[in-house]
Amino acid sequence: MTKYGSPARVAAVALTALLIAGPASAGEVKKQTSSGMAKGADAARKSHRLILQVNANDPAMMNLALNNATNVAQYYNDIGEKITIEIVTYGPGLHMLREDTSPVKARIKAISASTPSISFAACDNTRENMTRVESKEIPLVTEAKVVKSGVVHVMELQEQGWTYVKP
């Protein structure tokens, strides 16, 4: 104690330090509380974005992509967070969204009706090539939106921060 002085002096120095550092002002306390609530609100508003790619004419892969999409949508719905999912098809995977050849068009229709957070994109480059090869217009399911290039669309979504998964 001799180094710092009497116990009373040590207590006075400690009390002074506490008073100088002091508790936060009422405004600061309110800010911290609001900030804490804002973090909770941010978590509730958190948004996720997922790209699922289908590039093979394989019903198992198509069903896996649909299963992945519905499972992810359900997961985030259950925890109160937003999710946007886009299934992008190109190359032989375009058959998934072809009205005349899709083995999963009934599922696509049902998913589109029940889960608006899931959408479907069809590559126009592939559709044009299939039109040339098959000498007929390639019909797409009504749920499909057409993008100029499926691969470019995937790249641009990734550049915007979307998560990419290939089932």
N, C-alpha and C positions, 0 to 999 in steps of 0.2 A: 504494500500500500504506500510505502514511502515514496515510490517513484511517481505515483499519481496524486498523492496527497491523502487527505482524510477520506473516510467512506462517504461523508456528506458531500465533499467536493466531487467525488467520482459520480455520485448520484445526481448532482446538479449538472455536471457535464453531460451525462447520459440523457437527462431530461431535456436539456437545451438542444441536444442533437435531435431528439425525437420531435421537439417542437419546430425546429428549423425544417427538418424533412417532412414532418407532420403528416397527418392524414390528408387525403385528397380533398380539395374543396368540394362543396355540394355539386357544383357544375361538373367537376371532373368525375364524381361518383355517378352522376346521372349519365354522362357520356359513356363511361365504362359499362354501365348497365344497358344502355341503349345499344352499344356496340356488341355486347354479348347477345342481346336479343336479335340484332341484325345478323349475326353469324348464324343463329338458329334459323332465321327466316331465309338466309341465303342457302342453307342446306336444303330447306324445303323447296326452294325454287331452283336448285341446281339442275342443270340440263346436261344430258348426255346425247351424243350423236354417233351412230354406228352404221358403217357400210358393210354389207354382206355381198360378196361377189359370187356369181354363178357363171362359169364359162365352159361347162360341159353338159352335153345332152345325156344326163344321168339322173333318172328319177330319184335315186337314193340321195344324191347331192342336193337336188332341189328340195326334197323333203327335209333334209338336214338343215338347209338354210331357213326354211319356214319354221322348223322346230326351234332353231337358235333365235330367230326373230321373235317368236311368240313367247319363248321363255324369258328373254331379256326384257321384253315389254312388260311382262307380268311381274318380274322382279322389281323393276323400277316403279311400276304402278303401286306395288305393295308397300314400298318404303316412302312413297309420296314424292318421288323425284321424276322429272320429265325425261322422256327419251324420244328421240327421233331415229327411225331405222329406215334405211333405204337399201333394198335388194337390187343390185345392178347386174344386168345380164348382158353378155356379149359373146361373140363366137357361137359355138354350138349350144351354149347356155341360153341363147335367145329362145330356144324351143320351150323353155319354161313359160314364156309370156306369149307364145304363139297360140292364137285361138284354135287353129286346126291341128296342132300337134302336142299341146301341153298336157303332160300327165297329171298336173297339179292345179289345173285351172279352177276346179271346184273349191279347193282349199284357198286359193288366192282370192276368190270372190268372197268366201266366208271371212277370211282374215281382214280384208279391206273393209267389210261391213262392220266388223266387231272391234277392230283395232286401228283407228285412224293414224296412229303414230308410225305405222308400217306402210311404206310405199314401194313402188316397183318402177325401175327404169330400164328401158330397152334401148340398145345401141342401134342407131339409125344406119351406121356404116354396115353393120352385120345384116340388117334387114334389107338394105339395098343390094348387097352381094347375094343374099339368098333369093331375092326377087329375080336377079339376073340368071342365076344358076337354075332356078326352078321355072323360069319363064312365066311367073304369075305373081300377083301382088301378095305380099305376106301379111295376113291379118293378125292383129295383136289383141289380147284381151283388153277390155275397156279400162281395167285398173292400171294399165301400163302407161307411163309417160315416156315420150321418146326423147332421148338425148343424142346429140350428134355423134359422139364417140363414147362408148362405155368406159374404155381405159382412161381417156382424158377426164371424164366425169369423176372417176374414182380418184385420180391424181388431184383434181381441183378440190374435191371434198377433203382429202387428206391435208392439203395445204391450208384449208380452213380449220383444221384441228379435229376433224372427224377421226374416229377409230376404225381401222380396217381389219376385217376378219374374212378369211376364206375358209368356208366349211369343208 
